[in-house]
Amino acid sequence: MRFVIQRVKYASLTIDEKEYSKIGNGLMVLCGIAESDNEAIADKMVKKLCGLRIFEDDQGKTNLSMADVNGELMIISQFTLYADCRKGNRPSFIKAGKPDMASPLYEYILQEAGRYVPDVKRGVFGADMKISLLNDGPFTIVLDSDDIL
C-alpha cells in the first residue's frame, strides 16, 4: 500500500465538473492499493498516517499531528501509484490491486481513518477526478507499507 501525503491549506475534488468534496487545513492523501494488500496492512498504514506529526507548532517545528491542529483529511484512490516504468515507455499496472479487491479495501481505509478523524472526505473509486490543492510547505511524504511493516 502506498500513500502520497500532502499537507495542504485546502484541497477540492471535482467529478463531472461538480465539486464532490473539499477540505481546509489538513492532509490530502493519494492511496494506492497493491494486489497483496489487506485489512491488517490498511490498519497499520492508517494509524501511521493519522499519527504523523507534520504540522508546525509555535516554534515552527513539525511537531503536531492532525488531531492537534483539528486537521481535515481527504483520501483518494490512485491505482497509478503502482505504475511500473522499468520496461519501455508505457507503464504497467500489474501490481495494482484489481477493482473487485481494491475498492472494498479503499472503503475499509476510509472507515478506519474515520476512527481518528471525525469527517473523512473521499473520492470515487475508478472515477475521472480532478483535484485542486494548495500544498502547504510544500510538504509531501510517501508512505509505503513495504517500508513501515
N, C-alpha and C positions, 0 to 999 in steps of 0.2 A: 504494500500500500504506500502511496506517495501523497503527501500534502505539500502544496506550494502555498505558503502562508505569507500574506501581505498585510502589514499593519497599515490601516487606511484611516483617513479623515472621513471618507464616505465611499460607498460603492452602491451601484444600482445595476439591476439585471433586467433586460428587456427581451421579450419574446413577441414576435409578430408586431413590432413597433409599439407595444404596450408595456409600460413598466410592470414587472411581475413582482419584484422585491427590491428592497433597499435597506441599507444600514447607515448609521452615522459612525462615529469613532469606534473602531474595533478591528476585527480581523476578517479578511476575505480570503477564503481557502478554496483552492482548486484541489479536487480529490480524485486521484487515480487509483483504480482497484485492479489488482492483478488476479489472474485465474487461481492462484494459490492462496488468496486471502480468505479470512474467515472472521467470525464474530470476536474471537479471542484477540486476534490482531487488531481489529477495529477498536476494541475496548482500550487497549494499550495506547493506540495512536490518539484516540480522542482524549484520554486522560492527559497525555503529554501535551497535546495541543492546548487544552484548556488551562493547563498549569504553567505554560510558558510565561516567564517574566520578561516581557519585551516592550513594556510601556515605561515611559520615563517617570521617575519620582521628582521631588522638588529640587534635587541636586542635578538633574539631567541624566541620571544613571538609569539604565534599563533594569529596573528592579521590581516592577509591578506587573501583576497578571491582569487578565481581562476582568476577573471578579473585583480586583482592587480599583479599577477605573470605571466599573459599570459598562464595560465594552460590549459592543454588539458583535454578532457572528453570522457570517454568510458562508455556506458550504455549497460548492457547485461541482457536480460530477464532471470529470475531464479524462476520458479514456486515453487521450493523446499523450498523457504523461508517461505512458508506457511505449512510446514510439522507439523502435529500434532502427537506427540510422547507420548501422555499421556497413551494410552492403548496398551499393548503388545509391541512387538519389531519392528513391521513393520509400518513405518509412514503412516499416512493418509493424503491425499492432498485435502480433500473435500472442504476446504475453499479457495483453489487457484482458480483463475478465469479460466473458460473454454476457450480453444483456440479461439473460434469464438468471444468472447468478449475481452479477454486479448490481443490478437495480435493487433487489431486496437488501443487499448489503449496504448500499448507499442510504436506503431508508432507515436501516438499523443505525448507521453512523449518525444520521440526523436525530434519531430518537435518543441515542446515548449522549450526544452533545447537549440535548435538552436537559439532561441531569445536572449540567454545570452552568448553562446559560439559559435564562428564562424564555427567550424568544429567538430561536434559531431560524434564520432566513435561508432560503434554498433556491436551487434551480430546478429544472425539469429534466429528468434523466433522458438523454438522447435528443433533446430539443436543440434547435438552432438558436443559441442565446447570444446576446450582445451584452458585454459588461463594460461599465464605465466606473472608474475609481480614481481617487486621489491617494497615491501611495505616500504614507507619512514617513519621511526619513530621507530617502526611501529605505524601507526596512522589509526585506524579503528573506524568508527562510525555507529551505526544502527539508522536509521531514520524511525519511524513508524507513519503513518498518524493518528493512534489512540491516539498518544501522542502529536501531534502538532496541531490538528484541533479542 
